[in-house]
Amino acid sequence: MISLFLKYSLYFVLYVLVQVLILNNILFLDFINPYLYIFFIITLPSTTTRDVTLLVGFLMGLIIDIFSGTPGFNAFATVLIAYIRPLFQKTFGPREEHDFLVPSIKTYGVGMFLQYAGYLVLIHHFTFFVIESASVAHIGSILLKTVCSSAFTILLIAGLEFFKFRR
Amino acid sequence: MKTLIRFLLKSKTLFLFLFLEIVSLILIVNHNQFQRSWFLNSSNAVVGEIYTFSNSVSEYFNLKTVNENLAKENAELRNLLHVQENELNFIKQDTNYQGRKDFAAEKNFTFITSKVINSSTNKYQNYITLDKGSADSIRPNMGVINALGVVGIVSSASEHFSVVLPILNPSSKISAKIKNGGNAGSLVWKGGDARIALLEEVPLYFPVTKGDTVVTSGNSTIFPEGINIGTVREFRKENYNFYFIEVELFTDFSQLSFVDVISYKNAREQKELEEKEGIHD
């Protein structure tokens, strides 16, 4: 249990650093900005209570915000997906009961996992870009940013997952 | 009351969710104020440290570019120093530089200063590109010099650019002579060292010594007489008639930046007259 806690704490720091030091500097064509750090929230094990997920999501989003100079933007979007996560787990997760389950390609199956992660990524990115543009008036550019950045994030997630799967 | 507490406990996750979202919203709405608040400022010390570290790492990846830029700047400055030094020398000696300009004025030579935008020294067929062309009255067959000496001859000119055939091109042939007199030979280059050219067809009866200055002969309409080319580095008798002379060039072709194109106003007139009389360079 403690080793699990340590492992996820390490992941937490790692994802935050990768996000703020590498991915935040990637700004292809002015509208692709992947947010891979939510992969941490997406793949928290099933034993994590909803409250803990919410708090972790808030903390993580806030740290990313502090680094990016976007106070509350990521926190809001991440808390949202942390809250609705169980809903999608019910829809796409395996039918049978498990005591301990980490959402991944191995446990969900490729198609189901990518759908599960994909929806959460889309919702997160859409929320984020709406907040960023501070109105829904620029819906065209918001959707473009959402789709392009989500595609990039999902690609990274799929890459990471397959890498883990192969090992 | 009991039911209310039970309800609150039952939906505490929802409340936590709403609470966190409201905190986020407050942060978002007060975006500008919060950026100046203690919370972000105090964390910024940590954030700044991490960014500083990240920058100190990423700096290493840029070192190559920075180095290249510095080297380029160095070369430019050195070139500038060369130019200044030489001009100073010329003025001090009060012979060549002033003389050249006076001579130029007298003979209707004008100088068009131009920037070298592309050049090579390491090929067999080297070329130089200048940033001025026919719009600035540069024409083919005009001479090109810089503060150190002869550079080459314009081979073609478009409206805003021109290509120079430098000494460092086997197709280039420049009429030159030993400074203290003697017959004109041709300065050619046959590949290899970018600092060494050959002076051919200098007749044996004229005494040559190492270190003699080689200048333009003035036998053509391209260069006025007496512009520096280089010094005699090595010489021997090639056959019964001519010397074989190696000339160490004054001009450093690897560091060309600004050059003067020589325009001789009466070039065409002189050429036409000579052609009419059947004289060829």
Boltz contact constraints between the chains, C-beta under 6 A:
constraints:
  - contact:
      token1: [A, 21]
      token2: [B, 54]
      max_distance: 6.0
  - contact:
      token1: [A, 50]
      token2: [B, 13]
      max_distance: 6.0
  - contact:
      token1: [A, 51]
      token2: [B, 13]
      max_distance: 6.0
  - contact:
      token1: [A, 51]
      token2: [B, 16]
      max_distance: 6.0
  - contact:
      token1: [A, 54]
      token2: [B, 16]
      max_distance: 6.0
  - contact:
      token1: [A, 54]
      token2: [B, 17]
      max_distance: 6.0
  - contact:
      token1: [A, 54]
      token2: [B, 20]
      max_distance: 6.0
  - contact:
      token1: [A, 58]
      token2: [B, 20]
      max_distance: 6.0
  - contact:
      token1: [A, 66]
      token2: [B, 43]
      max_distance: 6.0
  - contact:
      token1: [A, 67]
      token2: [B, 47]
      max_distance: 6.0
  - contact:
      token1: [A, 71]
      token2: [B, 27]
      max_distance: 6.0
  - contact:
      token1: [A, 71]
      token2: [B, 31]
      max_distance: 6.0
  - contact:
      token1: [A, 71]
      token2: [B, 34]
      max_distance: 6.0
  - contact:
      token1: [A, 72]
      token2: [B, 24]
      max_distance: 6.0
  - contact:
      token1: [A, 72]
      token2: [B, 27]
      max_distance: 6.0
  - contact:
      token1: [A, 72]
      token2: [B, 28]
      max_distance: 6.0
  - contact:
      token1: [A, 75]
      token2: [B, 24]
      max_distance: 6.0
  - contact:
      token1: [A, 76]
      token2: [B, 24]
      max_distance: 6.0
  - contact:
      token1: [A, 79]
      token2: [B, 20]
      max_distance: 6.0
  - contact:
      token1: [A, 79]
      token2: [B, 21]
      max_distance: 6.0
  - contact:
      token1: [A, 83]
      token2: [B, 17]
      max_distance: 6.0
  - contact:
      token1: [A, 131]
      token2: [B, 28]
      max_distance: 6.0
